[in-house]
């Protein structure tokens, strides 16, 4: 896996064995390059996936007198101008294309002001070999989850995986029960928590400073909303040009690029904005509507299209690896592409997707309900009930399905209150930055991007591929988000207008979900979607042999409720997980009730797929 980990102590006691174990936790397969380095107080390790034919210098990179070392995970973009200025100032670059060396030279020149000037997806360590000071820094999005632990002896351990920190023999992990409640209510862990009381998540745009056994924090970028009232056409024009700029910025170099393409909106916009023709990959269990639509989009862009078909045991086979990559804090089924990386590498060096616009620019995650006619309607937000609304209406929230029944009474009775307290704490953190309640409601996703349930879809790609996954995690995209009025971000209108301007041909291709062009009236699109889904249900009932397996659907992902029922390997693993006290603590979980839920699901009496998938994830940690 592309990852970074390490330790630093106040005593001169290097620990190569610990560093080796930490390195093992961030390396999956045998293709990633491992860099390790130690001195008498600190150890750093890094796993990267250089593009085909690219030889990058080993890390960390050092300044001339070896007093500064920089180890960088990820990529920095668009710094050619700054690099020329540094060269004019007398800085010598020993390597032609080393992002870590650029960060080192910029840090030498302007100190910690350098971090605000970096545009990219990264986390990095800056170590002063003389003062024994270590800085850990991440990007404005926190696009790599980075965790840390300061022990009672003043030693700091850190890593892009919690499991790296657990390699310390001096750490006795204690369960954070609030994190467990949150996972089973919202399919995510909130704020800076992990499953362990003394291991924490580093907030975005943060500098963690370690010196002499203590840590402190600084924020180098404040995510303050400052909306500018402009017309829709103005913002559509800005977004159109920005998309072209960002895609061009991130697809430079003599590499083969690939993109994960569905029949929906986000990845097709990136494809429309690209001057290249990246290879398009679509997952489908058969030649379904999603595959057919993606094939048409790829053809319109002049791109090669590759269909990836899952085996019957795909999700059962990738379970353990998926859970390990996400530290059990992301429901495992989001690692859809484990098992396909050899095929990806045959066609491309860098793999891209368009995961972010839905959250930042399309208003997809604003709260909505349904009326008697099954029409969506926006839910009015109130400061006093914001957490309750989030709990009941947020996408991926399963609270309305009563997760408290999974727990023993002592836990079930306090679960809701504790989750609401956690949510209110997260919302409180937005008070100084947002003006509108809609932006406050979205704060757990727009600010904590790498805590979202679907983040595993990004991080598992980095386990095997060059880390250019979330193409639109870009400072300029974020700046536009902060300027655009909420009304402009509450719908897909601006996004659709930009798509039309980028490529009218691609814009006219029907959406795989609605069967209509993405630029049609959204009410018509929603009604037609309901009609199509109803029709598909009838076809499945009347013509059960139309698809090869009951879990197959017209989209990219299977029907997990039916997959659990019909895949013996998956259901057997579920049964063993539920009844293994090492997986589910019977003092916390109501094992009898969970077994009843499992039996009801398997018989078709109920649909408990969300809880069963979460149980598999949590229990397989």
N, C-alpha and C positions, 0 to 999 in steps of 0.2 A: 504494500500500500504506500502511496505517497504520504509521508508523515514525518514528523519531527518529535524528538523526545530528548530528555536529558536530566541532569541533576547538578546542583552546586551546593557546597558545604562550607562551613566556617573553618573546619579542620582540614589539614593536608592529609587526606585519606582517599586517594583515587580508588575507584571500584570498577574495574573493567568487567567483572562478572555481572554486576548490576546493569551496566551499560549494554552488555551483550543481550541480556534478557529483555531490556527495553527495546532494543533494536528488533528483536524477533517479533515483538507485538505489532510493529508497524510495517512488517514485510509480509506480503502475500505472494505466493508463487516464487519464481526464481528469476523474474525478468527485471525487477527494479534494481537500481544501483544503490548500494549502501555506502555512506560516508560516516566514519566515526572519528572522534577526536577527544583527547583527554589531556588535562594537566593535573596538578596535584590537588586541586579543589573542585574541578568541574569536568563534566563529560557531556558531549553532544553527539547525537546521531541523527541521520537524515536518510530517507529513502526517496528517490526520485525516479521518474521514467523519461529520460531524455528521448527526444524524437529520433526516429530512424536516421542513421548516418550523422548524428550530431554528437560531438564530443565536447562536453562541458568540463570546466576545471573542477577539481575536487573541492569540497567544502569542509570546513569553513574557509573563507578567503581572508587573508591578513593584509594589514598595511605594512609599510616598509620596515618598521622597527618591531613588528610582531606584537605591538601593544593592543591592537584591536583585531577582533575576529568577528566575522558575520557569517551566519548560516541561515539560508533563506529557503523556505518551502513555498512553491507557487511561482507566479509570474508577475513582473512589473511591465507596464505597457506605456508607449508613447513618450519615452524620455530622451529621444535623440537631441532635442534642443538643450536640455539641461546638461547632457553629457558633453556637448560641444563647449558649453560655458565652463564646465569643470576642467576640461582640457586647456582652455585659455587661461585658467587660473593656475595652471601648473600641475594638475593631477595627471598621472600617467596610468593608462589602462593597459594591463598586461593581456587581457582577453577581449576578443572581439564582441562576444555576445554573452556576457555574464551579468544577469540581473543582480546577483549577490555582490559582485564587484562594484556595480553602479551604486548600490545602497551604501556600501562601505565608503566610497569616495564622497558621496553626498553627505554622509554623516560626519566624515572628517572635516568637511567644509562648513557645514551649518549646524552641526549637532542634532539635537532632537527635533528641530524644525524640519528635518529631512522627512520625517514620517508623514507629515501632512501633504507633502509634495508627491507621494507615491500613489500611482493609479494602478490598481491591480487586485488580484486575489492572492493573498499571501499571509503567512505568519513567519516571523523571523526572530533570531536571537542575536544580540550584540553583546559581546563579552570583552571586558577590559582585563587583560591578563596581569596588569600591574595593580589596579585598585581592587580586583576581584569583584567587580560590579557586573551584574548581568541584567540586560533588558530583554524582555519578551514583548513583541509588538505584533498586532494583527491588523487587518485592513478595516476599512470603514463599514463593511458589511458583516465582519466576523465570519467570512465565507469558509474558513477552516475552523472547526470546533477545536479549541485549545483549552486544556485542563491543567490545574496546578494544585499542589499540596505543600504546605509548609509544616514540617514536623516539629516536635517539641525540642529537638536539638538544634533547630535553626537551619535545617537542610531543606532546600526547595527541590521538588520533583515536578516535572511538567511533561506534557505530551499531547499529541492530537488524538490519543485514545486514553480513556480512563485506565484501561488494562495495563498500559505502560507504567503508570504510577503504582499500581497494585503489585508490581514486581519488587518493591522495596520490602525487605524482611522486617524492617522496623515499623512498618505501618500495620496497625490492627484496624481493618475497616469496620465502621459501624454504619448500619443501615439508616438511611434517611427516609423515614416512612412517608413524609410529605411528598417526596419525589415519586414514590410508589403510587400514592393516591392520584397524583396528577397524571401519571402515565395511563392508568386505567380509566380515568375520567375524560382525558383530552388527547390521548395518544401522543403526548409530549411531556417533557419535563420543563418546568418554568424557571425563569430567572437565571440565577447562577448555580442552581442546585444540580447535583448528580445523585445517584443512588447511595452515595457515601457522604457522611456528614462533613468530613474534612477534605473532600476533593471538590473543587469548584471550577466553574466555567468562566473563561475570561470574556468580558464584555467587548463589543466591537470598538474599534478605534482607540484601543487602550495600550498604554505603556506600563507594563509591570516591571518595577525596579527592585532588584534584590541586592542588598549589601549588608554584610556583617550579620547575617541571620535574620534580617527583617525585610519585609516587602512593603512597597507603597505603590500607588496607582496614579496615573495622569491620563487624561483624555485629550488627544491631539485634534479631534474633530467633533464639533457639536452638531447633532442632527436637528437643527432648528428649522421649522417650517416658516417660510416667508413668501406666501402666495402672491402672485402677480396676476391681476385681472386682465386677461387677454381673450381674444376670440378663439373659437374652436379651430378655425382655419390657421390662426397663428401657431397654436400648439401642435396642430397636425403637421405644419411645415417644419417646426423645430424638431419634432420627433422623427420625421422622415429623414432630415439631414443628419440628425444625431445617430440614427440607426446605421446609416451608410458609413459614417465616420467610425463608429465603435466596431462594427464588423470588419472594416478595412484594417483598423488598428490591431485587431486581435487575430487576423488571418494573414499577417505578413510572413515572409520567409518561404523558402523552397520546401514546403511540407505538403503532404497529402492530408486534406481535411475531410472529416466525415461529420455528419449531423444526424441525430436521432429525430426522425420525422414521423409525426402522427398525422392524422387527417384534420387536426384542429388548427389553432391559430398561431401559437407562439413561434414554433420552429419554422412555419412557412414564412413568417415575416422576416426572420433571419435569412432564410434562403432567398427571399426576394431582394434583400438588401445586399447580398453578397455578389461581388464581381466575379468570384470564382464559381465553380460548380462542384461543391463538395459531394461526396458519395452519401446517399441517403439510406438510412437503416430504419426499417419498420418491423416491429415484433407483431406477429399474429399467429394464432393457432391454426388458421386456415385462410383461404382467400376470402376474407370477410370485407365488410364495408370500409373499415379503417385502412386495410392494406390497399384496396382498390383506389381509395381517395388519395392516399400518400403516393401511390404510383403515378397518378395523374399529375399531382403537384410536382414531383421530381422531374417528370417529362417536360413540364412547362418551364422548369428552371434549367433544363439541359443537363440534368444530373443522372448518374447511374443510381439505380434503386436496387437495394438488397433486402430481401425478406428473411427474417430470422424466425424459425419455428421452434417452439419449446417442446421438449419431451414430456411424457406423461408425469414423470417424477421431478420435473424442473424445480418446483418450489420446495419440495421435501429435501432434495439434494443440496440446495444452496442455503438451507436454514442456518446451519452452524456458522458458516462463513459470514453470512449476512449479519447475524447477531453479534459476532465478534467485531466486525467493522463498525457497527453502530453502538457498541457497548451495551446492547440490550435496551437502549433508550429510544429506538425507532422501530416501529413494527416491521418485522423482517421482510414482508412481501414487497416492500418498495425497492429491493435490490433485484430488479427485474432482469438485469443483463449479465449477472454472473453466469459464466458458462459460454459466453459468446465472444470473449475478448480475443481469442485467437483469430476468429473470423474478422473482427474489427481491424486487427493489425494487418491482415492481408490486404486491406483496402485503404487504410489511413494511418497517419502518424499521430494526429490530434483529433480528438472526438469532442464534439460540441453538442449542447442542447440549449433550449430557451426556456428555462424554468422560472425566471423571476418576474416577467411582465405581469403575470396574473395577479401577483401581490402588489406590485408597485404602481402599475399603470392601467389596470383593467377593472378594478373594483370587484373582482370575482368573489372576494372573501368578506364582503360586507354582509351584515345579517339580513336574512329574508325569511319569510314564512310562506305558507300556502293557504289560499282560501278554499271555499267549497268547490270551486271550479278548477282546482289544482293550478291556479295561476300564482306565480311568485309575486310577492309584494315586499317593499322595504319595511323593516321594523324600525320604529322611532327609538332613538337612543336617549337614555337618561343617565346623568352622572351617578345617581344613587343606585341604579340597577345595572350598571355597565358590566360588572363581573357576572351577575346572574344571567344577563343576555348572552354573554360570551359562552358561558357554561352550557346554555341550552340550545344556542343557535349556531355556534361556530362550526365551520366546516371541520370535519374530523372529530368533533366532540361526540362522545358516546354517552354523555351523562344522562340524557333523556331515556336511555335504555337501562338505567339503574345499575351502575357498576358496584354500588355498595353491597349488592347481594353476593358479590364475590368474596366478601370479607367476613370475618368473625364479628360478632355484635359490637365488641369494644372498639373495633375499627370502623365498622359501618356507621355507627352513630355519630362519629366526628368527621367522616370523610368530606362531606359537602362543605362544612364550615372551614375546614383546613384548606381545601382547594380554593374556595372563595377568598380566603385571606391571602393566599399566594397570588391569585390574580390581581387583587387590589394593590398588593405590593408592587407588582409589575406595572400596573397602570399609573401608580403614584410616580414611578420613575419617568413617566412621560410628561409630567405636569409643567415642567419648565421649557418644553420643546414644541408642544402641539397646541393649537388653538381650537380645533374642531373635534367634537366627540368622535366623529367617524375615524379620524386619524389616531385618536387615542385607542379606539376599539381595535384598530389594525396594528397597534404598536407591538404586541407579542410576535407578530410575523414580520413586519417591515424592519423592526430593529433587531429582533432575534431570529434572523433568517436561518441560521444553522441549527436552530432548535425546532424548526417546523417539522411535522411528521414526515413530510416527503423529502427532507434533506438527505436521507439515506440514498435516494436516487442519484444525488450528486456525489456523495462521498464514496460510494462503492465503485463509481467509474474511476475515481482517482486511485483506487487500489491497484489498477492494472494499466492505466493509460496516462498519457501526458495530461496534466491538469488544466485543460482549457474547457472545462465542462459548462459552467454557467456563463455563457458568452456575454450576457448583458449585466453581469455584476461589474459595473463600471461607475467611476465617480461622476461622470457627466450624466449618466442615466439617473443616478441618485439626486444630483442637483436639479434636474428637471422635475423629478417627483416632488421635491421640496418646494418648488416654485408653482407648480400647477395647482389651481384651486381644486378642492375636493370634488366639486361637481364634475370636473373634467376627468377625474380618475375613478368616478363611481360607475361608469359604464365603459363599453368597448368602443364608443364612437370615435375617439381620437386615434386609437389603435387601428381601427378599421380604415379610417381616412388615410393614415400613413401607409397601410398596406396597399390601398388603391393607387396611391401616388408612386409607390415603389414598383408595383407590377400589377396593372389592371387585369392581366391574364390570370395570375395566381389568385388575385382577390375574387375573381368570378367563379372559381372552382368551389363547389358546394362543400360545406363543413361536413365531416363524417358523422358528427353527432346529430345535426339537424336535417341534413339533406338539402340545405339551402345555402346560398352564398353567404359568407360571414357579414356582408354589408347590408343584408335585408333588415327590415324592421324587427327589433328584438322580440316583440310580442308575437308576431307571426312565426318567428323562429322557434319560440318556446312552444307554441301550440302545435307546430308541426313535429317538434321533437317528441311531445307527448303522444301524438298520433303514431309515430314510427315505433316507439317503444311498446305501445299497446299492441300494434300489429305484430311485432316480433314475438311477444308473449303468446299470442294466439297461434302463430306459425309453429312455435316450439311445442305447444300443446297438441295441435292437430297434425303436425308432421314431425314427430320426435326424432326421426332418422335423418333430418336435414343436415345436422352437424355430427361429427364423429364422437364427441364426448359431451356429456351434460354440462360441463363447466365452460364450454366454448360460447363466446358471445361475438357480437359484431364489432367490438372494440379491441383495443390492444391487450387489455388485462382480463383474466378469466373471471368467471363468477366464483368467488372464493367460497361462498356458502356451499355450492354444489361440489366444488373441488374437494373440500374437507370430507364430504359425505362419500365421494366416489374414489378418492385416492387412498388406498390402504396404507401406504407408507406414511402419509401425512397423518391419517387418523390414528394409526398405531403410535406414532410419536407423541401425539396429543394425549392419548390415554396414559402413556408412561410418564409424561411430564406432569400431568395433573396428580398422579398418585405417587410421585417421588418426593418425599419430604425435603430432599436436597434441592429440588427445583422450586416447589411451593411450600413455604413454611406453614404447617397446619395451625400454628398459633396465630397466624395472620389471616390466612385464607380459609374460607369455608369449603373444604374439600368435598363434603357431601353434596352441597348445593351445586358446586361446579360440575361434579359427576352427573348430577341430574340434568343440568343444562347441556352437557355434552351428549347425553343419551337422547334428550329431546331434539337436539339439532340433528343427530345422526338418523333419527327416525323420521325427520321432516316435520315434526310437530312445531318447531320453532326455528328461528334463524338467529343464532348466537355467534355468527362468524367474527364480528369485531372482537368480542371478548376472547374467543378461542385463539385468534391470531395473536392477540396481545399476551395471552397466557403462554403460548408457544415461545414468543420472543423473550418475555421476562424469565420464564422457567429454564430457558436454554443458555442463560448468561454464564 
